[in-house]
Amino acid sequence: MFKYREGSKSLAWVLVVFMSCPVAAASINKNDKPNIVLVVMDNFGYGEVGVYGGGVLRGAPTPNIDSIASEGFQLTNFNVEAECTPSRSALMTGRYGIRTRQQPEGPPRGIWYGLTAWEITLAEMLSGTGYATGMFGKWHLGDAEGRYPTDQGFDEWYGIPNSSDQAFWPDSDSFQKDAGVEFTRVMTSKRNQKPKKHEVYGRAKRATIDREITDHALDFIKRKAKAKQPFFAYLPYTQTHEPVDAHPDFKGTTGNGSFADVLAQTDAYIGELLATIDQLGLKDNTIFIFTSDNGREGIKRSFGFTGPWRGTMFSPYEGSLRVPFLIRYPGNIPPRQVSNDIVHLIDVFPTLANFVGGDIPQDRVLDGVDQSEFLTGKAEKSARESVIIYIGNELFGVKWRNWKMLLKEIDKKSYAVQNMAYPSIYNLIVDPKEEEPEKFYLDDTWVDTPLWRVIEEHQASINKDAGAPDN
């Protein structure tokens, strides 16, 4: 039975009874719980995909990714955290990254810490309601014994423990073997087994890993479909993070550079996932999500594209925080829907919990809200109006409706934090690129009240939070 957070509206969810031809029916999952495929890109900006203004403009059309929008819901104001680990933490827990870093005593944990075993993850919630759970790709939420994906609710994992920039190390002429640093290796593990380390994650392996991630995911999907067990396939892809090395099958194919090659490659892999789901007769009973952990990288010549938005990852601007989000669930989510209402990555946990009948933890604060009525068209508006903005452990500001208030800004050249004597306030409809804060905003002094209210309520909640224990 689905448990709701205090103050949440109840929702009765009726699953569609699927009618199909006898051949397809033999393959359809008999369980009424929908399968879930969740693709998360790495440092992938808002403007990369065709339906967000990219695709051909970026040197590679993305028809397969675009098809998710035509068959489902496209969010144009989907928000994440400014860095990889906090975003992945938020996705897995339904809680702001700062909350998972809170300790019972002392200052918050460091930005790259990840998750403690005490946190209840999306995989654990789904596993608890009968799902097979497989992860294929980048983890970045803990790389020590007891803190790998298969310690946090996944039945199996193939991928890398941390970030792809570590693929530079084995090929660096400056690497010093006595520095006490180990090369990253591709890893595999299964629940209740010790993870295994395999080949070194260098530039050659970097070029092929997303192909292997896709192959492992396809195998997982086919195995679970045959067993008629509902599945959660989580694919945090790697290759749009530096170094951007296309697979040999795609290298040079677009004639538009390495990023365009990888974009074409990714679209092809998404096409394989979608086609397999369709061929297995699982389309109508599968939730398929495509999104990103944060915006493009900020380093020069990384060539990512944030569309109309200012800034890059590690910043409080929309180019860091606003990313693509596409979701397809035929018969439940109407096709060709587009909304600019605010939704946040933390909403994925409670929304999926409602779709599948999973339990929401009652012994901790969930910042996420259930968006199932919004996505299915039963509600016209998003269930949230605001999001809190952190970089590291510092509170930078807030978004409320189309307004944004920044207490701190970032110098784009030095990345120095600028503490503002007077908050910068932007109207994201009037000034989407955040080019000019409203000076004293004489016409809109009223907006002070809702913006500060959101911050004060959040800070009060954090002050009351007992923190996440180490175990």
NORTAJO-V808802 format. One record per residue. N is the residue number from 1. D_LAST is the distance of its C-alpha to the last C-alpha in whole Angstrom. Layout:
n=(N/N)
d_last=(D_LAST/D_LAST)
This chain:
n=(1/2/3/4/5/6/7/8/9/10/11/12/13/14/15/16/17/18/19/20/21/22/23/24/25/26/27/28/29/30/31/32/33/34/35/36/37/38/39/40/41/42/43/44/45/46/47/48/49/50/51/52/53/54/55/56/57/58/59/60/61/62/63/64/65/66/67/68/69/70/71/72/73/74/75/76/77/78/79/80/81/82/83/84/85/86/87/88/89/90/91/92/93/94/95/96/97/98/99/100/101/102/103/104/105/106/107/108/109/110/111/112/113/114/115/116/117/118/119/120/121/122/123/124/125/126/127/128/129/130/131/132/133/134/135/136/137/138/139/140/141/142/143/144/145/146/147/148/149/150/151/152/153/154/155/156/157/158/159/160/161/162/163/164/165/166/167/168/169/170/171/172/173/174/175/176/177/178/179/180/181/182/183/184/185/186/187/188/189/190/191/192/193/194/195/196/197/198/199/200/201/202/203/204/205/206/207/208/209/210/211/212/213/214/215/216/217/218/219/220/221/222/223/224/225/226/227/228/229/230/231/232/233/234/235/236/237/238/239/240/241/242/243/244/245/246/247/248/249/250/251/252/253/254/255/256/257/258/259/260/261/262/263/264/265/266/267/268/269/270/271/272/273/274/275/276/277/278/279/280/281/282/283/284/285/286/287/288/289/290/291/292/293/294/295/296/297/298/299/300/301/302/303/304/305/306/307/308/309/310/311/312/313/314/315/316/317/318/319/320/321/322/323/324/325/326/327/328/329/330/331/332/333/334/335/336/337/338/339/340/341/342/343/344/345/346/347/348/349/350/351/352/353/354/355/356/357/358/359/360/361/362/363/364/365/366/367/368/369/370/371/372/373/374/375/376/377/378/379/380/381/382/383/384/385/386/387/388/389/390/391/392/393/394/395/396/397/398/399/400/401/402/403/404/405/406/407/408/409/410/411/412/413/414/415/416/417/418/419/420/421/422/423/424/425/426/427/428/429/430/431/432/433/434/435/436/437/438/439/440/441/442/443/444/445/446/447/448/449/450/451/452/453/454/455/456/457/458/459/460/461/462/463/464/465/466/467/468/469/470/471)
d_last=(27/26/24/25/24/26/29/29/32/32/33/35/35/37/37/40/42/43/46/47/50/49/48/45/44/44/41/39/36/37/34/34/31/32/30/28/29/27/29/27/29/28/30/33/35/36/40/39/40/43/43/41/44/43/44/48/48/45/47/46/46/43/45/42/39/42/42/39/40/44/42/39/38/38/36/38/35/32/29/26/24/26/24/23/19/19/21/19/16/18/20/17/15/19/17/19/17/17/15/12/13/13/11/12/14/16/17/15/14/17/18/17/14/13/10/6/5/5/9/11/14/18/18/15/18/21/20/19/23/24/24/24/22/23/22/25/25/23/19/18/15/13/15/13/12/10/10/14/15/16/12/12/15/18/20/22/22/25/24/23/20/21/24/28/29/28/31/33/32/34/37/37/40/38/35/35/34/33/31/27/27/26/28/26/26/26/23/23/21/21/18/17/19/18/19/23/25/28/31/30/30/33/36/37/34/33/36/36/32/32/35/33/30/33/34/31/30/34/33/30/32/35/33/31/35/37/34/34/31/29/27/25/26/24/26/25/29/29/33/33/31/33/35/36/38/39/40/43/44/44/45/48/48/48/50/48/46/42/40/43/43/39/40/42/40/37/39/41/37/37/40/39/36/38/41/39/38/41/43/40/41/38/39/39/36/34/32/32/31/32/30/29/26/28/32/34/33/35/36/40/41/38/40/38/39/38/41/43/40/39/37/34/30/29/31/31/34/35/35/32/30/33/33/34/33/35/34/36/36/40/41/38/38/42/43/44/42/41/40/39/37/34/31/27/25/22/25/24/21/23/26/26/24/27/29/28/27/23/21/19/16/18/15/15/17/19/21/23/26/28/30/32/35/36/35/37/40/40/39/41/38/35/32/31/34/31/28/27/27/25/25/22/21/25/26/29/31/31/33/35/37/40/39/37/36/35/34/34/35/35/38/38/40/38/34/35/33/36/36/38/40/41/39/40/40/41/43/41/44/47/45/43/43/42/45/46/44/46/48/48/48/51/51/47/46/45/42/40/39/37/35/35/34/31/29/30/28/25/25/25/22/20/21/20/16/14/12/8/5/4/0)
